[in-house]
Amino acid sequence: MNDPAVIQTHQAFSLTCAVQANIRANATVIWHILTDADGFSRWNSTVSRIEGQIREGERLRVHVPGTDRTFTPIVSDLVPNERMTWTGGFAQSSRASEPSRYGRATTVQLIS
């Protein structure tokens, strides 16, 4: 894996942040990791645990480490191995995960 790239896009009343990384793994393997609620905190340090199943229409309870904060987004869009969007629960925001295949590597873009 190369160093992740951080991309910020500013607009009048919004800020979009994205982290993009190229990972030497099959998109199916990466998709399994992105959608494994029980294992989410192993790779994402901003989450201590997730209650619920990461599947379309599911409301999740996302716990923040070191705090009592819990966010409750809904998995609002999910196309296996292509994209996933969580909406709400983070004020007025959404988060998307989009793995793309390039030969033997996969580029993953996490957008918030």
Residue pairs with C-beta under 8 A, 6 or more apart in sequence:
1 21
1 22
1 23
1 24
2 21
2 22
3 21
4 19
4 20
4 21
5 19
5 20
5 21
6 17
6 18
6 19
7 17
7 18
7 19
7 20
8 15
8 16
8 17
8 18
9 15
9 16
9 18
16 111
16 112
17 111
17 112
18 109
18 110
18 111
18 112
19 109
19 110
20 107
20 108
20 109
20 110
21 107
21 108
22 102
22 105
22 106
22 107
23 30
23 105
23 106
23 107
23 108
24 104
24 105
25 105
25 106
26 104
26 106
27 81
27 99
27 100
27 101
27 106
28 81
30 99
30 106
30 108
31 80
31 81
31 99
33 39
33 43
34 54
34 84
34 97
34 99
34 108
35 54
35 55
35 78
35 84
36 54
37 50
37 51
37 52
37 53
37 54
37 60
38 50
40 47
40 49
40 50
41 47
41 48
41 49
41 50
41 65
45 65
46 64
46 65
47 62
47 63
47 64
47 65
48 63
48 64
48 65
48 66
49 63
50 60
50 61
50 62
50 63
51 60
51 61
51 63
52 58
52 59
52 60
52 61
54 60
54 75
54 78
54 84
55 75
55 78
56 75
56 76
56 77
56 78
57 74
57 75
57 76
58 74
58 75
59 72
59 73
59 74
60 71
60 72
60 73
60 74
60 75
60 86
60 89
61 70
61 71
61 72
62 70
62 71
62 72
62 73
62 89
63 69
63 70
64 70
64 71
71 89
71 90
72 88
72 89
73 86
73 87
73 88
73 89
73 90
73 94
73 95
74 86
74 87
74 88
74 89
75 84
75 85
75 86
76 85
76 86
76 87
76 88
76 94
77 83
77 84
77 85
77 87
77 96
78 84
78 85
81 99
82 98
82 99
83 96
83 97
83 98
84 96
84 97
84 98
85 94
85 95
85 96
85 97
86 94
86 95
86 96
87 93
87 94
88 94
90 112
93 112
94 112
95 110
95 111
95 112
96 109
96 110
96 111
97 108
97 109
97 110
97 111
98 108
98 109
98 111
99 106
99 107
99 108
99 109
100 106
100 107
100 108
100 109
